[in-house]
Amino acid sequence: MLNCAYARYLFGDKKELDIILKFLESEDYHIRCATINTLKDIMNDKNKKIIIDIIRKKIPNEKIRSVKVELEDFLLEFN
């Protein structure tokens, strides 16, 4: 489902960003990591602020170390 939302976003359906961001709430940490990588692929000047704000909010509450590291690395790379 994440990949479908990603493809629809790439084809111009900008409302899919909200759907992609919801995958950061998944109980499966693999899905959360995949979502972070997807966000890296789609980030641009138009959506950067939204994505970075969401990533910042996720870091304090993330319990899984690998996901937290991905979130922190994301901010280091794009902030």
PDB file of N, CA, C and O in Angstrom:
ATOM      1  N   MET A   1       0.824  -1.193   0.000  1.00  0.00           N
ATOM      2  CA  MET A   1       0.000   0.000   0.000  1.00  0.00           C
ATOM      3  C   MET A   1       0.870   1.261   0.000  1.00  0.00           C
ATOM      4  O   MET A   1       0.544   2.256  -0.647  1.00  0.00           O
ATOM      5  N   LEU A   2       1.985   1.198   0.738  1.00  0.00           N
ATOM      6  CA  LEU A   2       2.910   2.324   0.747  1.00  0.00           C
ATOM      7  C   LEU A   2       3.451   2.575  -0.654  1.00  0.00           C
ATOM      8  O   LEU A   2       3.515   3.718  -1.106  1.00  0.00           O
ATOM      9  N   ASN A   3       3.837   1.510  -1.334  1.00  0.00           N
ATOM     10  CA  ASN A   3       4.373   1.658  -2.688  1.00  0.00           C
ATOM     11  C   ASN A   3       3.328   2.187  -3.659  1.00  0.00           C
ATOM     12  O   ASN A   3       3.664   2.942  -4.571  1.00  0.00           O
ATOM     13  N   CYS A   4       2.075   1.808  -3.481  1.00  0.00           N
ATOM     14  CA  CYS A   4       1.006   2.331  -4.344  1.00  0.00           C
ATOM     15  C   CYS A   4       0.818   3.829  -4.118  1.00  0.00           C
ATOM     16  O   CYS A   4       0.674   4.592  -5.074  1.00  0.00           O
ATOM     17  N   ALA A   5       0.821   4.242  -2.866  1.00  0.00           N
ATOM     18  CA  ALA A   5       0.692   5.670  -2.560  1.00  0.00           C
ATOM     19  C   ALA A   5       1.886   6.435  -3.115  1.00  0.00           C
ATOM     20  O   ALA A   5       1.735   7.545  -3.626  1.00  0.00           O
ATOM     21  N   TYR A   6       3.060   5.849  -3.015  1.00  0.00           N
ATOM     22  CA  TYR A   6       4.276   6.456  -3.557  1.00  0.00           C
ATOM     23  C   TYR A   6       4.148   6.634  -5.073  1.00  0.00           C
ATOM     24  O   TYR A   6       4.457   7.702  -5.602  1.00  0.00           O
ATOM     25  N   ALA A   7       3.701   5.603  -5.760  1.00  0.00           N
ATOM     26  CA  ALA A   7       3.542   5.682  -7.219  1.00  0.00           C
ATOM     27  C   ALA A   7       2.504   6.729  -7.605  1.00  0.00           C
ATOM     28  O   ALA A   7       2.727   7.510  -8.530  1.00  0.00           O
ATOM     29  N   ARG A   8       1.377   6.752  -6.910  1.00  0.00           N
ATOM     30  CA  ARG A   8       0.352   7.759  -7.212  1.00  0.00           C
ATOM     31  C   ARG A   8       0.881   9.170  -6.962  1.00  0.00           C
ATOM     32  O   ARG A   8       0.564  10.096  -7.708  1.00  0.00           O
ATOM     33  N   TYR A   9       1.689   9.334  -5.910  1.00  0.00           N
ATOM     34  CA  TYR A   9       2.295  10.639  -5.634  1.00  0.00           C
ATOM     35  C   TYR A   9       3.220  11.044  -6.782  1.00  0.00           C
ATOM     36  O   TYR A   9       3.191  12.186  -7.239  1.00  0.00           O
ATOM     37  N   LEU A  10       4.031  10.109  -7.238  1.00  0.00           N
ATOM     38  CA  LEU A  10       4.951  10.405  -8.345  1.00  0.00           C
ATOM     39  C   LEU A  10       4.215  10.757  -9.631  1.00  0.00           C
ATOM     40  O   LEU A  10       4.718  11.517 -10.458  1.00  0.00           O
ATOM     41  N   PHE A  11       3.012  10.196  -9.791  1.00  0.00           N
ATOM     42  CA  PHE A  11       2.215  10.499 -10.975  1.00  0.00           C
ATOM     43  C   PHE A  11       1.380  11.767 -10.813  1.00  0.00           C
ATOM     44  O   PHE A  11       0.546  12.080 -11.663  1.00  0.00           O
ATOM     45  N   GLY A  12       1.608  12.496  -9.715  1.00  0.00           N
ATOM     46  CA  GLY A  12       0.997  13.804  -9.576  1.00  0.00           C
ATOM     47  C   GLY A  12      -0.132  13.943  -8.581  1.00  0.00           C
ATOM     48  O   GLY A  12      -0.675  15.037  -8.421  1.00  0.00           O
ATOM     49  N   ASP A  13      -0.500  12.872  -7.910  1.00  0.00           N
ATOM     50  CA  ASP A  13      -1.583  12.941  -6.924  1.00  0.00           C
ATOM     51  C   ASP A  13      -0.996  13.379  -5.578  1.00  0.00           C
ATOM     52  O   ASP A  13      -0.634  12.543  -4.751  1.00  0.00           O
ATOM     53  N   LYS A  14      -0.907  14.675  -5.370  1.00  0.00           N
ATOM     54  CA  LYS A  14      -0.226  15.226  -4.204  1.00  0.00           C
ATOM     55  C   LYS A  14      -0.913  14.913  -2.876  1.00  0.00           C
ATOM     56  O   LYS A  14      -0.276  14.990  -1.825  1.00  0.00           O
ATOM     57  N   LYS A  15      -2.196  14.562  -2.903  1.00  0.00           N
ATOM     58  CA  LYS A  15      -2.868  14.215  -1.654  1.00  0.00           C
ATOM     59  C   LYS A  15      -2.361  12.883  -1.085  1.00  0.00           C
ATOM     60  O   LYS A  15      -2.639  12.556   0.069  1.00  0.00           O
ATOM     61  N   GLU A  16      -1.629  12.128  -1.881  1.00  0.00           N
ATOM     62  CA  GLU A  16      -1.061  10.866  -1.407  1.00  0.00           C
ATOM     63  C   GLU A  16       0.012  11.085  -0.346  1.00  0.00           C
ATOM     64  O   GLU A  16       0.346  10.157   0.390  1.00  0.00           O
ATOM     65  N   LEU A  17       0.554  12.292  -0.256  1.00  0.00           N
ATOM     66  CA  LEU A  17       1.545  12.571   0.782  1.00  0.00           C
ATOM     67  C   LEU A  17       0.964  12.302   2.161  1.00  0.00           C
ATOM     68  O   LEU A  17       1.647  11.739   3.016  1.00  0.00           O
ATOM     69  N   ASP A  18      -0.268  12.690   2.391  1.00  0.00           N
ATOM     70  CA  ASP A  18      -0.910  12.437   3.687  1.00  0.00           C
ATOM     71  C   ASP A  18      -1.006  10.941   3.973  1.00  0.00           C
ATOM     72  O   ASP A  18      -0.816  10.510   5.110  1.00  0.00           O
ATOM     73  N   ILE A  19      -1.297  10.164   2.957  1.00  0.00           N
ATOM     74  CA  ILE A  19      -1.395   8.710   3.120  1.00  0.00           C
ATOM     75  C   ILE A  19      -0.024   8.133   3.434  1.00  0.00           C
ATOM     76  O   ILE A  19       0.109   7.278   4.310  1.00  0.00           O
ATOM     77  N   ILE A  20       0.996   8.598   2.720  1.00  0.00           N
ATOM     78  CA  ILE A  20       2.359   8.130   2.974  1.00  0.00           C
ATOM     79  C   ILE A  20       2.766   8.463   4.411  1.00  0.00           C
ATOM     80  O   ILE A  20       3.328   7.617   5.106  1.00  0.00           O
ATOM     81  N   LEU A  21       2.490   9.665   4.850  1.00  0.00           N
ATOM     82  CA  LEU A  21       2.856  10.075   6.203  1.00  0.00           C
ATOM     83  C   LEU A  21       2.165   9.224   7.270  1.00  0.00           C
ATOM     84  O   LEU A  21       2.727   9.010   8.344  1.00  0.00           O
ATOM     85  N   LYS A  22       0.973   8.743   6.992  1.00  0.00           N
ATOM     86  CA  LYS A  22       0.253   7.905   7.964  1.00  0.00           C
ATOM     87  C   LYS A  22       0.976   6.590   8.224  1.00  0.00           C
ATOM     88  O   LYS A  22       0.799   5.985   9.281  1.00  0.00           O
ATOM     89  N   PHE A  23       1.791   6.142   7.266  1.00  0.00           N
ATOM     90  CA  PHE A  23       2.540   4.907   7.474  1.00  0.00           C
ATOM     91  C   PHE A  23       3.613   5.062   8.550  1.00  0.00           C
ATOM     92  O   PHE A  23       4.136   4.059   9.037  1.00  0.00           O
ATOM     93  N   LEU A  24       3.949   6.281   8.928  1.00  0.00           N
ATOM     94  CA  LEU A  24       4.863   6.491  10.053  1.00  0.00           C
ATOM     95  C   LEU A  24       4.240   6.066  11.371  1.00  0.00           C
ATOM     96  O   LEU A  24       4.935   5.937  12.379  1.00  0.00           O
ATOM     97  N   GLU A  25       2.931   5.849  11.368  1.00  0.00           N
ATOM     98  CA  GLU A  25       2.207   5.404  12.565  1.00  0.00           C
ATOM     99  C   GLU A  25       2.072   3.882  12.638  1.00  0.00           C
ATOM    100  O   GLU A  25       1.505   3.358  13.598  1.00  0.00           O
ATOM    101  N   SER A  26       2.579   3.180  11.648  1.00  0.00           N
ATOM    102  CA  SER A  26       2.440   1.725  11.592  1.00  0.00           C
ATOM    103  C   SER A  26       3.040   1.075  12.836  1.00  0.00           C
ATOM    104  O   SER A  26       4.031   1.557  13.384  1.00  0.00           O
ATOM    105  N   GLU A  27       2.431  -0.022  13.274  1.00  0.00           N
ATOM    106  CA  GLU A  27       2.977  -0.783  14.387  1.00  0.00           C
ATOM    107  C   GLU A  27       4.235  -1.543  13.973  1.00  0.00           C
ATOM    108  O   GLU A  27       5.065  -1.881  14.817  1.00  0.00           O
ATOM    109  N   ASP A  28       4.373  -1.806  12.693  1.00  0.00           N
ATOM    110  CA  ASP A  28       5.514  -2.540  12.150  1.00  0.00           C
ATOM    111  C   ASP A  28       6.669  -1.572  11.899  1.00  0.00           C
ATOM    112  O   ASP A  28       6.565  -0.675  11.062  1.00  0.00           O
ATOM    113  N   TYR A  29       7.757  -1.757  12.621  1.00  0.00           N
ATOM    114  CA  TYR A  29       8.868  -0.820  12.478  1.00  0.00           C
ATOM    115  C   TYR A  29       9.505  -0.890  11.101  1.00  0.00           C
ATOM    116  O   TYR A  29      10.107   0.086  10.652  1.00  0.00           O
ATOM    117  N   HIS A  30       9.384  -2.025  10.423  1.00  0.00           N
ATOM    118  CA  HIS A  30       9.900  -2.131   9.051  1.00  0.00           C
ATOM    119  C   HIS A  30       9.159  -1.157   8.127  1.00  0.00           C
ATOM    120  O   HIS A  30       9.760  -0.531   7.255  1.00  0.00           O
ATOM    121  N   ILE A  31       7.865  -1.045   8.332  1.00  0.00           N
ATOM    122  CA  ILE A  31       7.050  -0.128   7.527  1.00  0.00           C
ATOM    123  C   ILE A  31       7.450   1.317   7.833  1.00  0.00           C
ATOM    124  O   ILE A  31       7.541   2.140   6.922  1.00  0.00           O
ATOM    125  N   ARG A  32       7.686   1.628   9.098  1.00  0.00           N
ATOM    126  CA  ARG A  32       8.115   2.983   9.448  1.00  0.00           C
ATOM    127  C   ARG A  32       9.443   3.329   8.769  1.00  0.00           C
ATOM    128  O   ARG A  32       9.610   4.431   8.246  1.00  0.00           O
ATOM    129  N   CYS A  33      10.385   2.381   8.782  1.00  0.00           N
ATOM    130  CA  CYS A  33      11.676   2.618   8.107  1.00  0.00           C
ATOM    131  C   CYS A  33      11.481   2.777   6.600  1.00  0.00           C
ATOM    132  O   CYS A  33      12.093   3.654   5.989  1.00  0.00           O
ATOM    133  N   ALA A  34      10.647   1.948   6.000  1.00  0.00           N
ATOM    134  CA  ALA A  34      10.383   2.060   4.567  1.00  0.00           C
ATOM    135  C   ALA A  34       9.738   3.400   4.241  1.00  0.00           C
ATOM    136  O   ALA A  34      10.015   3.986   3.194  1.00  0.00           O
ATOM    137  N   THR A  35       8.892   3.880   5.121  1.00  0.00           N
ATOM    138  CA  THR A  35       8.239   5.176   4.921  1.00  0.00           C
ATOM    139  C   THR A  35       9.258   6.304   4.944  1.00  0.00           C
ATOM    140  O   THR A  35       9.186   7.227   4.133  1.00  0.00           O
ATOM    141  N   ILE A  36      10.192   6.233   5.857  1.00  0.00           N
ATOM    142  CA  ILE A  36      11.237   7.262   5.927  1.00  0.00           C
ATOM    143  C   ILE A  36      12.023   7.290   4.624  1.00  0.00           C
ATOM    144  O   ILE A  36      12.308   8.363   4.092  1.00  0.00           O
ATOM    145  N   ASN A  37      12.371   6.124   4.113  1.00  0.00           N
ATOM    146  CA  ASN A  37      13.103   6.063   2.843  1.00  0.00           C
ATOM    147  C   ASN A  37      12.264   6.572   1.681  1.00  0.00           C
ATOM    148  O   ASN A  37      12.793   7.200   0.764  1.00  0.00           O
ATOM    149  N   THR A  38      10.973   6.311   1.709  1.00  0.00           N
ATOM    150  CA  THR A  38      10.077   6.828   0.684  1.00  0.00           C
ATOM    151  C   THR A  38      10.030   8.349   0.743  1.00  0.00           C
ATOM    152  O   THR A  38      10.047   9.016  -0.291  1.00  0.00           O
ATOM    153  N   LEU A  39       9.970   8.892   1.946  1.00  0.00           N
ATOM    154  CA  LEU A  39       9.947  10.347   2.101  1.00  0.00           C
ATOM    155  C   LEU A  39      11.221  10.991   1.571  1.00  0.00           C
ATOM    156  O   LEU A  39      11.186  12.093   1.023  1.00  0.00           O
ATOM    157  N   LYS A  40      12.346  10.302   1.736  1.00  0.00           N
ATOM    158  CA  LYS A  40      13.599  10.814   1.174  1.00  0.00           C
ATOM    159  C   LYS A  40      13.497  10.947  -0.344  1.00  0.00           C
ATOM    160  O   LYS A  40      14.000  11.902  -0.935  1.00  0.00           O
ATOM    161  N   ASP A  41      12.838   9.971  -0.956  1.00  0.00           N
ATOM    162  CA  ASP A  41      12.709   9.961  -2.419  1.00  0.00           C
ATOM    163  C   ASP A  41      11.790  11.055  -2.950  1.00  0.00           C
ATOM    164  O   ASP A  41      12.007  11.572  -4.046  1.00  0.00           O
ATOM    165  N   ILE A  42      10.781  11.405  -2.190  1.00  0.00           N
ATOM    166  CA  ILE A  42       9.781  12.338  -2.729  1.00  0.00           C
ATOM    167  C   ILE A  42       9.948  13.772  -2.238  1.00  0.00           C
ATOM    168  O   ILE A  42       9.256  14.674  -2.711  1.00  0.00           O
ATOM    169  N   MET A  43      10.860  13.987  -1.295  1.00  0.00           N
ATOM    170  CA  MET A  43      10.970  15.324  -0.736  1.00  0.00           C
ATOM    171  C   MET A  43      11.467  16.315  -1.789  1.00  0.00           C
ATOM    172  O   MET A  43      12.394  16.040  -2.551  1.00  0.00           O
ATOM    173  N   ASN A  44      10.814  17.472  -1.800  1.00  0.00           N
ATOM    174  CA  ASN A  44      11.198  18.559  -2.692  1.00  0.00           C
ATOM    175  C   ASN A  44      10.926  19.882  -1.970  1.00  0.00           C
ATOM    176  O   ASN A  44      10.522  19.892  -0.807  1.00  0.00           O
ATOM    177  N   ASP A  45      11.147  20.978  -2.662  1.00  0.00           N
ATOM    178  CA  ASP A  45      10.966  22.291  -2.026  1.00  0.00           C
ATOM    179  C   ASP A  45       9.530  22.544  -1.584  1.00  0.00           C
ATOM    180  O   ASP A  45       9.299  23.288  -0.630  1.00  0.00           O
ATOM    181  N   LYS A  46       8.560  21.934  -2.267  1.00  0.00           N
ATOM    182  CA  LYS A  46       7.149  22.173  -1.948  1.00  0.00           C
ATOM    183  C   LYS A  46       6.682  21.415  -0.714  1.00  0.00           C
ATOM    184  O   LYS A  46       5.800  21.892   0.001  1.00  0.00           O
ATOM    185  N   ASN A  47       7.255  20.240  -0.448  1.00  0.00           N
ATOM    186  CA  ASN A  47       6.776  19.442   0.677  1.00  0.00           C
ATOM    187  C   ASN A  47       7.793  19.321   1.814  1.00  0.00           C
ATOM    188  O   ASN A  47       7.517  18.677   2.826  1.00  0.00           O
ATOM    189  N   LYS A  48       8.951  19.928   1.653  1.00  0.00           N
ATOM    190  CA  LYS A  48      10.043  19.782   2.625  1.00  0.00           C
ATOM    191  C   LYS A  48       9.638  20.186   4.040  1.00  0.00           C
ATOM    192  O   LYS A  48       9.908  19.450   4.989  1.00  0.00           O
ATOM    193  N   LYS A  49       9.008  21.322   4.193  1.00  0.00           N
ATOM    194  CA  LYS A  49       8.640  21.803   5.530  1.00  0.00           C
ATOM    195  C   LYS A  49       7.680  20.838   6.225  1.00  0.00           C
ATOM    196  O   LYS A  49       7.847  20.530   7.405  1.00  0.00           O
ATOM    197  N   ILE A  50       6.687  20.370   5.496  1.00  0.00           N
ATOM    198  CA  ILE A  50       5.710  19.435   6.062  1.00  0.00           C
ATOM    199  C   ILE A  50       6.406  18.162   6.535  1.00  0.00           C
ATOM    200  O   ILE A  50       6.192  17.706   7.658  1.00  0.00           O
ATOM    201  N   ILE A  51       7.239  17.598   5.669  1.00  0.00           N
ATOM    202  CA  ILE A  51       7.899  16.337   5.993  1.00  0.00           C
ATOM    203  C   ILE A  51       8.854  16.511   7.173  1.00  0.00           C
ATOM    204  O   ILE A  51       8.851  15.689   8.089  1.00  0.00           O
ATOM    205  N   ILE A  52       9.657  17.547   7.169  1.00  0.00           N
ATOM    206  CA  ILE A  52      10.612  17.761   8.258  1.00  0.00           C
ATOM    207  C   ILE A  52       9.891  17.994   9.577  1.00  0.00           C
ATOM    208  O   ILE A  52      10.333  17.497  10.613  1.00  0.00           O
ATOM    209  N   ASP A  53       8.802  18.732   9.564  1.00  0.00           N
ATOM    210  CA  ASP A  53       8.028  18.955  10.794  1.00  0.00           C
ATOM    211  C   ASP A  53       7.516  17.637  11.367  1.00  0.00           C
ATOM    212  O   ASP A  53       7.586  17.413  12.576  1.00  0.00           O
ATOM    213  N   ILE A  54       7.007  16.773  10.510  1.00  0.00           N
ATOM    214  CA  ILE A  54       6.492  15.466  10.955  1.00  0.00           C
ATOM    215  C   ILE A  54       7.629  14.611  11.513  1.00  0.00           C
ATOM    216  O   ILE A  54       7.484  13.983  12.562  1.00  0.00           O
ATOM    217  N   ILE A  55       8.755  14.590  10.810  1.00  0.00           N
ATOM    218  CA  ILE A  55       9.905  13.796  11.262  1.00  0.00           C
ATOM    219  C   ILE A  55      10.370  14.270  12.637  1.00  0.00           C
ATOM    220  O   ILE A  55      10.654  13.452  13.512  1.00  0.00           O
ATOM    221  N   ARG A  56      10.448  15.575  12.828  1.00  0.00           N
ATOM    222  CA  ARG A  56      10.861  16.126  14.130  1.00  0.00           C
ATOM    223  C   ARG A  56       9.925  15.675  15.251  1.00  0.00           C
ATOM    224  O   ARG A  56      10.373  15.355  16.352  1.00  0.00           O
ATOM    225  N   LYS A  57       8.646  15.653  14.966  1.00  0.00           N
ATOM    226  CA  LYS A  57       7.660  15.266  15.985  1.00  0.00           C
ATOM    227  C   LYS A  57       7.736  13.787  16.327  1.00  0.00           C
ATOM    228  O   LYS A  57       7.383  13.388  17.437  1.00  0.00           O
ATOM    229  N   LYS A  58       8.192  12.974  15.390  1.00  0.00           N
ATOM    230  CA  LYS A  58       8.236  11.521  15.609  1.00  0.00           C
ATOM    231  C   LYS A  58       9.423  11.090  16.478  1.00  0.00           C
ATOM    232  O   LYS A  58       9.325  10.102  17.207  1.00  0.00           O
ATOM    233  N   ILE A  59      10.518  11.806  16.408  1.00  0.00           N
ATOM    234  CA  ILE A  59      11.744  11.366  17.077  1.00  0.00           C
ATOM    235  C   ILE A  59      11.577  11.144  18.582  1.00  0.00           C
ATOM    236  O   ILE A  59      11.974  10.086  19.070  1.00  0.00           O
ATOM    237  N   PRO A  60      11.012  12.081  19.340  1.00  0.00           N
ATOM    238  CA  PRO A  60      10.956  11.881  20.799  1.00  0.00           C
ATOM    239  C   PRO A  60      10.151  10.652  21.248  1.00  0.00           C
ATOM    240  O   PRO A  60      10.436  10.077  22.299  1.00  0.00           O
ATOM    241  N   ASN A  61       9.174  10.258  20.479  1.00  0.00           N
ATOM    242  CA  ASN A  61       8.301   9.158  20.892  1.00  0.00           C
ATOM    243  C   ASN A  61       8.682   7.809  20.295  1.00  0.00           C
ATOM    244  O   ASN A  61       8.089   6.788  20.644  1.00  0.00           O
ATOM    245  N   GLU A  62       9.659   7.795  19.405  1.00  0.00           N
ATOM    246  CA  GLU A  62      10.029   6.531  18.755  1.00  0.00           C
ATOM    247  C   GLU A  62      10.810   5.644  19.725  1.00  0.00           C
ATOM    248  O   GLU A  62      11.797   6.076  20.320  1.00  0.00           O
ATOM    249  N   LYS A  63      10.359   4.413  19.874  1.00  0.00           N
ATOM    250  CA  LYS A  63      10.964   3.489  20.828  1.00  0.00           C
ATOM    251  C   LYS A  63      11.986   2.549  20.181  1.00  0.00           C
ATOM    252  O   LYS A  63      12.896   2.060  20.850  1.00  0.00           O
ATOM    253  N   ILE A  64      11.833   2.303  18.897  1.00  0.00           N
ATOM    254  CA  ILE A  64      12.717   1.370  18.193  1.00  0.00           C
ATOM    255  C   ILE A  64      13.956   2.122  17.713  1.00  0.00           C
ATOM    256  O   ILE A  64      13.860   3.104  16.977  1.00  0.00           O
ATOM    257  N   ARG A  65      15.105   1.647  18.141  1.00  0.00           N
ATOM    258  CA  ARG A  65      16.371   2.341  17.864  1.00  0.00           C
ATOM    259  C   ARG A  65      16.624   2.528  16.366  1.00  0.00           C
ATOM    260  O   ARG A  65      17.029   3.611  15.944  1.00  0.00           O
ATOM    261  N   SER A  66      16.393   1.500  15.566  1.00  0.00           N
ATOM    262  CA  SER A  66      16.682   1.612  14.134  1.00  0.00           C
ATOM    263  C   SER A  66      15.824   2.687  13.467  1.00  0.00           C
ATOM    264  O   SER A  66      16.298   3.404  12.586  1.00  0.00           O
ATOM    265  N   VAL A  67      14.582   2.796  13.880  1.00  0.00           N
ATOM    266  CA  VAL A  67      13.697   3.820  13.318  1.00  0.00           C
ATOM    267  C   VAL A  67      14.147   5.201  13.787  1.00  0.00           C
ATOM    268  O   VAL A  67      14.188   6.150  13.004  1.00  0.00           O
ATOM    269  N   LYS A  68      14.479   5.300  15.053  1.00  0.00           N
ATOM    270  CA  LYS A  68      14.921   6.585  15.593  1.00  0.00           C
ATOM    271  C   LYS A  68      16.180   7.069  14.875  1.00  0.00           C
ATOM    272  O   LYS A  68      16.297   8.253  14.558  1.00  0.00           O
ATOM    273  N   VAL A  69      17.106   6.173  14.622  1.00  0.00           N
ATOM    274  CA  VAL A  69      18.331   6.530  13.900  1.00  0.00           C
ATOM    275  C   VAL A  69      17.996   6.994  12.489  1.00  0.00           C
ATOM    276  O   VAL A  69      18.568   7.971  12.006  1.00  0.00           O
ATOM    277  N   GLU A  70      17.078   6.306  11.825  1.00  0.00           N
ATOM    278  CA  GLU A  70      16.651   6.713  10.474  1.00  0.00           C
ATOM    279  C   GLU A  70      16.045   8.119  10.498  1.00  0.00           C
ATOM    280  O   GLU A  70      16.330   8.938   9.624  1.00  0.00           O
ATOM    281  N   LEU A  71      15.219   8.390  11.491  1.00  0.00           N
ATOM    282  CA  LEU A  71      14.603   9.711  11.619  1.00  0.00           C
ATOM    283  C   LEU A  71      15.660  10.787  11.850  1.00  0.00           C
ATOM    284  O   LEU A  71      15.627  11.847  11.226  1.00  0.00           O
ATOM    285  N   GLU A  72      16.591  10.505  12.746  1.00  0.00           N
ATOM    286  CA  GLU A  72      17.648  11.478  13.031  1.00  0.00           C
ATOM    287  C   GLU A  72      18.551  11.700  11.818  1.00  0.00           C
ATOM    288  O   GLU A  72      18.925  12.833  11.515  1.00  0.00           O
ATOM    289  N   ASP A  73      18.898  10.619  11.130  1.00  0.00           N
ATOM    290  CA  ASP A  73      19.715  10.736   9.915  1.00  0.00           C
ATOM    291  C   ASP A  73      18.999  11.541   8.841  1.00  0.00           C
ATOM    292  O   ASP A  73      19.615  12.311   8.105  1.00  0.00           O
ATOM    293  N   PHE A  74      17.696  11.350   8.766  1.00  0.00           N
ATOM    294  CA  PHE A  74      16.893  12.109   7.806  1.00  0.00           C
ATOM    295  C   PHE A  74      17.062  13.605   8.064  1.00  0.00           C
ATOM    296  O   PHE A  74      17.320  14.379   7.142  1.00  0.00           O
ATOM    297  N   LEU A  75      16.916  13.999   9.316  1.00  0.00           N
ATOM    298  CA  LEU A  75      17.051  15.426   9.657  1.00  0.00           C
ATOM    299  C   LEU A  75      18.463  15.931   9.382  1.00  0.00           C
ATOM    300  O   LEU A  75      18.637  17.049   8.897  1.00  0.00           O
ATOM    301  N   LEU A  76      19.466  15.123   9.685  1.00  0.00           N
ATOM    302  CA  LEU A  76      20.835  15.543   9.405  1.00  0.00           C
ATOM    303  C   LEU A  76      21.074  15.742   7.916  1.00  0.00           C
ATOM    304  O   LEU A  76      21.799  16.650   7.511  1.00  0.00           O
ATOM    305  N   GLU A  77      20.470  14.899   7.117  1.00  0.00           N
ATOM    306  CA  GLU A  77      20.661  14.968   5.673  1.00  0.00           C
ATOM    307  C   GLU A  77      19.897  16.114   5.030  1.00  0.00           C
ATOM    308  O   GLU A  77      20.404  16.751   4.107  1.00  0.00           O
ATOM    309  N   PHE A  78      18.687  16.386   5.501  1.00  0.00           N
ATOM    310  CA  PHE A  78      17.809  17.323   4.796  1.00  0.00           C
ATOM    311  C   PHE A  78      17.522  18.612   5.537  1.00  0.00           C
ATOM    312  O   PHE A  78      16.864  19.489   4.979  1.00  0.00           O
ATOM    313  N   ASN A  79      17.975  18.766   6.744  1.00  0.00           N
ATOM    314  CA  ASN A  79      17.649  19.964   7.502  1.00  0.00           C
ATOM    315  C   ASN A  79      18.739  20.981   7.459  1.00  0.00           C
ATOM    316  O   ASN A  79      18.610  22.050   8.054  1.00  0.00           O
TER     317      ASN A  79
END
